[in-house]
Structures are given as structure tokens and as C-alpha cells.
Amino acid sequence: MSTDQVRTVAGLSEVLAGWLRRLMPPGPRLDGLTTDLAAAFAGRHEPVDAAGCQALQKCANGHSRHLELHFDPAGAERADDEANGWPPPDPALVRRTAAGVTSVRRLDDGTCVLTLDALEPYAIARPYLDAALTLARDSTRLVLDLRGNGGGDPATVAAVAGPLLGDDAQHLSDVLYRNRRRQWWTTDSPPGSALTQPLLVLTSPRTYSSAEALAYHLQARGRATVVGEPTRGAADHVTPVRLTPQVLGFLPEAEVRDAVTGGNWEGSGVLPDIAQPHATALEAALRVLSENA
């Protein structure tokens, strides 16, 4: 049966499991995910709707927090035969939002607070990130606010992490796909150009995906103190796939392994060094900086 003709939750579960077997690296996570889907939904013959998609997503999130299913009853696009990757970004939209650089503030004591609410594609985001990091230079302390950051481009993660980790290139992570491995590194910088001041990173349950990666890499290398609440715990790389005309999925296609810890934040989230309700995490961070001045 064509996936354009899938009508039941059981049928959608089978289509989803088929795609996961095509995309995910083999191993216990994939086996557990597909087994749980089959056990929970094989007998579910009700029509596909938003509630059914949410039930499938909730089951799958026990193995991959990044998997999402979005239902549009008016959807009419053909289901995908191949995973075609992410569509190109809208440069005008990225520029309109300054690539997620929401604010850069210099406080009276010299502390710089950089609020970064997205990690937009680096080719477009670079001038905004360069400007923000330039404004942070020579500050006495730096607070990187990722509480509202929903993630984005791994290349942008490396570009932000690089100046914070030192002048020399550092291996951040290995990303394991089904049939290949990709490494992410920071780049070498001119001697003495790194930002070496004390660094705190603010997190919340809204800190997601590549924003979690940035916080995790900095914390794992002892470079940053994380203040706030645990992040959402989505460490997989995902790709969009239209499962049926009405259902768009964001499906895991690769696992991240931090080069220092050998692990990641899947399921657990990035755990703060200083637990604090996210609404008051900035005040807590400034208090910590003041006490350690």
C-alpha cells in the first residue's frame, strides 16, 4: 500500500518504523524503538489524527526525544520516497532576526550578557555572531543565555564554541549515521584571540537540540558553569520526512558522541551545575559571578 493511502494509526506506525530502519544507525536504540511501536500500535485501527500522532510521538520519545510528528488534516503533498534533507533557509528571515542574536548587554561591572535564541545556518549568521563576540571581548565575565534557544546548525555550534574554548582547534563531537561518521571541530584562531573570561551558560527546558550541544560541549570541557534547569534532552540529528500527505515527521538519522565524554545528553538533558528556576537563572548567575569576583 502506498504511504499516500495510509489511513490508520497502525498503518502510520508501520510507515514510521520503516523509515526509522532506513535512517537510524543499527543497534539497541533502533531495535527498542521499533519493537515498542509495534507492541503499542499494531492493533490501533482508528483514523490518523493529531491525537494519534501525539501518541506515536510520545512512545518514540522514550528512545529519541527529538522525534516529532506534525499532523495537518488539509495536507495534500505526496509522501516522500527519499529523505531530501532540510529546505534552504530564508536569508531575509535570518537577517531580520539578526540570526538569533537577541541582545548583547555590558553591565556596570563589565559583565557581558549575550542572549542567543537560535543557531541559524552559519553562512548567514556569521556576521551577527562575529559582532556579538566582538562586543563580548574584554568583558570581565561572560554570560551566554541559551534559555530560549531551540537549536539549529551544528556548524554554528562550532563557530560559537571555538572562541570560548581557546585558540587551538578542538574536536567537539562525532556524529554517527547509518553508513558514515562525521566529525565536528572548532577552527584554529590567531594566538591570543580567544575569549578567556569566566563563562556561565543559562539553560531551561526550552533549550533544545544544537543549543543543548553547545552547553554540553562547554560544560564537558570545564569551560562553563551551567546555571538553570535541565534541557530537553534531544541529542539526535534529525531530518524532515513527509510520512503521509497529512503527517510530517522529524526523524532521527544520527547519534552524537561528545569527543571528551564519549556520551551525550539524550534523555537526561544537560544538567546544570547550579540548579535554579530558569526565570531567575540570570540573577543567580550574576550573584555567582559577584561572589567569585
Helices and strands as residue ranges (DSSP letters): G 3-5, H 9-23, H 28-41, H 50-60, E 68-71, H 91-96, G 98-100, E 101-106, E 111-116, H 122-136, E 141-145, H 154-165, E 171-177, E 181-185, E 199-203, H 210-220, E 225-228, E 237-244, E 247-258, E 274-275, G 278-280, H 281-291
